[in-house]
Amino acid sequence: MTVLIVHWAVMLSAFLIFWFLALFCLLSVGLGEVDPETGAPLSPKLLLKAGIATAVTAVLWIVFYVLILMGVFDL
């Protein structure tokens, strides 16, 4: 039982790490116009970027999980 909890805790943390990495890579993409007073982008499209980060993370996480099931990585 403990091994199963640890396994899914590792998989959840891997998903979160992949998600934050993907989001941080996407934050600077397509910023467009910048407000001259604050320097902040006028339309950052954060929800779209979060959705793309989630899709990219799902693919990376599935590949990671398959590699664990094949025995390439060992938990």
C-alpha positions as CSV (number, residue, x, y, z in Angstrom):
1,M,0.0,0.0,0.0
2,T,2.8,2.4,0.9
3,V,4.6,1.7,-2.3
4,L,1.5,2.5,-4.3
5,I,1.1,5.8,-2.5
6,V,4.7,6.7,-3.1
7,H,4.4,5.7,-6.7
8,W,1.5,8.1,-7.3
9,A,3.1,10.8,-5.3
10,V,6.1,10.7,-7.5
11,M,4.0,10.6,-10.6
12,L,1.9,13.6,-9.4
13,S,5.1,15.6,-8.6
14,A,6.5,14.7,-12.0
15,F,3.3,16.1,-13.6
16,L,3.5,19.3,-11.7
17,I,7.2,19.8,-12.5
18,F,6.5,19.2,-16.2
19,W,3.5,21.6,-16.1
20,F,5.5,24.5,-14.5
21,L,8.4,24.0,-16.9
22,A,6.1,24.0,-19.9
23,L,4.2,27.1,-18.6
24,F,7.4,29.0,-17.9
25,C,8.7,28.2,-21.4
26,L,5.4,29.5,-22.9
27,L,5.1,32.7,-20.9
28,S,7.3,34.7,-23.2
29,V,5.7,33.5,-26.4
30,G,3.4,35.9,-28.3
31,L,3.3,38.8,-25.9
32,G,2.3,41.3,-28.5
33,E,1.9,45.0,-27.5
34,V,3.4,46.3,-24.3
35,D,1.9,49.0,-22.1
36,P,4.4,51.8,-22.1
37,E,3.7,52.9,-18.5
38,T,4.0,49.5,-16.8
39,G,5.9,47.4,-19.3
40,A,3.3,44.7,-18.9
41,P,1.8,43.0,-22.0
42,L,-1.6,44.2,-22.9
43,S,-2.9,40.7,-23.8
44,P,-0.8,37.9,-22.2
45,K,-3.3,35.1,-22.9
46,L,-2.5,33.3,-19.7
47,L,-5.5,30.9,-20.0
48,L,-4.5,29.8,-23.5
49,K,-0.9,29.3,-22.4
50,A,-2.0,27.3,-19.3
51,G,-4.1,25.0,-21.6
52,I,-1.2,24.5,-24.0
53,A,1.1,23.8,-21.1
54,T,-1.4,21.2,-19.8
55,A,-1.6,19.5,-23.2
56,V,2.2,19.4,-23.6
57,T,2.5,18.1,-20.0
58,A,0.0,15.3,-20.6
59,V,2.1,14.0,-23.5
60,L,5.4,14.3,-21.6
61,W,3.8,12.6,-18.5
62,I,2.4,9.7,-20.6
63,V,5.8,9.2,-22.2
64,F,7.5,9.3,-18.8
65,Y,4.9,6.8,-17.4
66,V,5.4,4.4,-20.3
67,L,9.2,4.5,-19.8
68,I,8.6,3.6,-16.2
69,L,6.4,0.7,-17.1
70,M,8.9,-0.5,-19.7
71,G,11.6,-0.5,-17.0
72,V,13.8,2.2,-18.5
73,F,13.3,4.3,-15.4
74,D,13.1,2.7,-12.0
75,L,11.1,4.2,-9.1
